[in-house]
Amino acid sequence: MCLICGWIYEEAKGYPEDGIPAGTSWEEVPASWLCPECGAGKQDFEMVQI
């Protein structure tokens, strides 16, 4: 979950709009990837259980 805006990355869905296919684990998301809602870097995300 993005600590800046609250957007949640779901591994099961991925983010195909940004070239991240469904099933991509958070660890496999490139370090250069940015939050699609607010532009925060991957370092501004924290793992949450939903």
SEVOSE-720891 format. One line per 3 residues: number of its first residue (from 1); for each residue y, x, z of N, C-alpha, C, CB. Coordinates in Angstrom, 2 decimals. Glycine has a CB too. Example, Ala and Ser with C-alpha at 12.3 -4.5 7.8 and 13.67 -1.06 7.14 Angstrom:
REM residues 2
1> -5.69 13.19 7.80 -4.50 12.30 7.80 -3.30 13.20 7.80 -4.47 11.31 9.05; -2.25 12.85 7.08 -1.06 13.67 7.14 0.03 12.90 7.87 -0.60 14.08 5.72
This chain:
REM residues 50
1> -1.17 0.84 0.00 0.00 0.00 0.00 1.24 0.89 0.00 -0.01 -0.96 1.21; 2.20 0.52 -0.82 3.46 1.26 -0.87 4.25 0.99 0.41 4.30 0.87 -2.13; 4.63 2.06 1.09 5.38 1.91 2.34 6.83 1.51 2.08 5.33 3.21 3.13
4> 7.29 1.66 0.86 8.68 1.32 0.53 8.82 -0.17 0.23 9.16 2.15 -0.67; 7.95 -0.70 -0.64 8.12 -2.10 -1.08 6.95 -3.02 -0.73 8.33 -2.13 -2.55; 5.82 -2.46 -0.28 4.68 -3.29 0.09 3.70 -3.60 -1.03 5.17 -4.56 0.65
7> 3.92 -3.04 -2.24 3.01 -3.28 -3.37 1.65 -2.69 -3.04 3.58 -2.67 -4.69; 0.59 -3.41 -3.36 -0.77 -2.98 -3.02 -1.54 -2.58 -4.28 -1.52 -4.09 -2.27; -2.07 -1.35 -4.28 -2.96 -0.91 -5.35 -4.37 -1.35 -5.00 -2.89 0.65 -5.56
10> -5.00 -2.09 -5.90 -6.37 -2.55 -5.68 -7.29 -1.78 -6.62 -6.50 -4.08 -5.92; -8.21 -1.00 -6.03 -9.11 -0.17 -6.83 -9.94 -1.00 -7.80 -10.04 0.61 -5.92; -10.37 -2.18 -7.40 -11.19 -3.02 -8.28 -10.44 -3.45 -9.53 -11.67 -4.27 -7.52
13> -9.13 -3.59 -9.43 -8.31 -4.01 -10.57 -7.70 -2.84 -11.32 -7.20 -4.93 -10.10; -7.48 -1.72 -10.63 -6.79 -0.60 -11.24 -5.37 -1.00 -11.59 -7.53 -0.11 -12.50; -4.81 -0.35 -12.61 -3.49 -0.73 -13.12 -3.47 -0.39 -14.60 -2.31 -0.01 -12.34
16> -4.20 -1.21 -15.42 -4.35 -0.90 -16.85 -3.02 -0.74 -17.59 -5.14 -1.99 -17.51; -1.98 -1.42 -17.13 -0.67 -1.32 -17.78 -0.14 0.12 -17.75 0.33 -2.25 -17.09; -0.65 0.90 -16.82 -0.22 2.29 -16.66 -1.35 3.27 -16.98 0.28 2.53 -15.24
19> -2.41 2.77 -17.65 -3.51 3.64 -18.04 -4.53 3.93 -16.95 -2.97 4.91 -18.53; -4.52 3.12 -15.88 -5.48 3.32 -14.79 -6.49 2.17 -14.85 -4.76 3.37 -13.39; -7.70 2.43 -15.36 -8.68 1.36 -15.55 -9.21 0.78 -14.23 -9.84 1.87 -16.36
22> -9.71 -0.44 -14.32 -10.33 -1.09 -13.17 -11.43 -0.20 -12.62 -10.90 -2.49 -13.55; -11.57 -0.16 -11.31 -12.59 0.66 -10.67 -12.15 2.07 -10.35 -13.78 0.70 -11.53; -10.90 2.42 -10.65 -10.40 3.76 -10.37 -10.06 3.89 -8.89 -9.16 4.08 -11.24
25> -10.70 4.83 -8.22 -10.42 5.03 -6.79 -9.02 5.60 -6.62 -11.48 5.96 -6.14; -8.45 5.39 -5.45 -7.10 5.89 -5.17 -7.04 7.41 -5.32 -6.66 5.48 -3.74; -8.10 8.09 -4.95 -8.14 9.55 -5.07 -8.04 10.00 -6.52 -9.42 10.09 -4.45
28> -8.51 9.16 -7.45 -8.49 9.51 -8.88 -7.16 9.18 -9.55 -9.61 8.79 -9.59; -6.31 8.42 -8.89 -5.00 8.10 -9.46 -4.18 9.39 -9.48 -4.26 6.96 -8.63; -3.56 9.74 -10.62 -2.82 11.00 -10.71 -1.71 11.10 -9.67 -2.23 11.15 -12.11
31> -1.48 12.31 -9.16 -0.43 12.54 -8.16 0.95 12.21 -8.71 -0.46 14.00 -7.69; 1.10 12.24 -10.03 2.40 11.96 -10.66 2.67 10.47 -10.84 2.47 12.65 -12.00; 1.68 9.63 -10.52 1.82 8.18 -10.70 2.89 7.63 -9.77 0.48 7.46 -10.44
34> 3.64 6.63 -10.25 4.70 6.01 -9.46 4.43 4.53 -9.26 6.06 6.21 -10.14; 4.86 4.00 -8.14 4.72 2.58 -7.84 5.39 1.76 -8.93 5.32 2.24 -6.44; 4.70 0.78 -9.51 5.28 -0.01 -10.59 6.40 -0.94 -10.12 4.20 -0.83 -11.25
37> 6.49 -1.20 -8.84 7.54 -2.09 -8.32 8.83 -1.36 -7.97 7.03 -2.81 -7.09; 8.71 -0.20 -7.30 9.93 0.45 -6.81 10.08 1.91 -7.26 9.95 0.40 -5.32; 9.05 2.47 -7.92 9.15 3.84 -8.40 8.84 4.91 -7.36 10.50 4.07 -8.94
40> 8.35 4.51 -6.18 8.00 5.48 -5.14 6.80 6.31 -5.60 7.68 4.76 -3.80; 6.73 7.54 -5.12 5.62 8.42 -5.46 4.36 8.10 -4.67 6.01 9.85 -5.22; 3.26 8.64 -5.14 1.96 8.39 -4.49 1.98 8.80 -3.02 0.86 9.15 -5.23
43> 2.80 9.78 -2.67 2.89 10.22 -1.28 3.49 9.15 -0.36 3.73 11.49 -1.20; 4.12 8.13 -0.94 4.71 7.04 -0.16 3.75 5.86 0.01 5.99 6.56 -0.82; 2.47 6.08 -0.27 1.46 5.04 -0.10 0.59 5.36 1.11 0.58 4.90 -1.37
46> 0.08 4.32 1.74 -0.82 4.47 2.88 -2.00 3.53 2.67 -0.09 4.16 4.23; -3.20 3.99 3.01 -4.40 3.17 2.85 -4.42 2.05 3.88 -5.67 4.04 2.97; -4.67 0.84 3.41 -4.82 -0.31 4.30 -6.08 -1.07 3.91 -3.56 -1.25 4.25
49> -6.73 -1.69 4.88 -7.90 -2.52 4.61 -7.44 -3.97 4.51 -8.98 -2.35 5.73; -7.85 -4.63 3.43 -7.49 -6.05 3.27 -8.73 -6.88 3.12 -6.55 -6.25 2.07
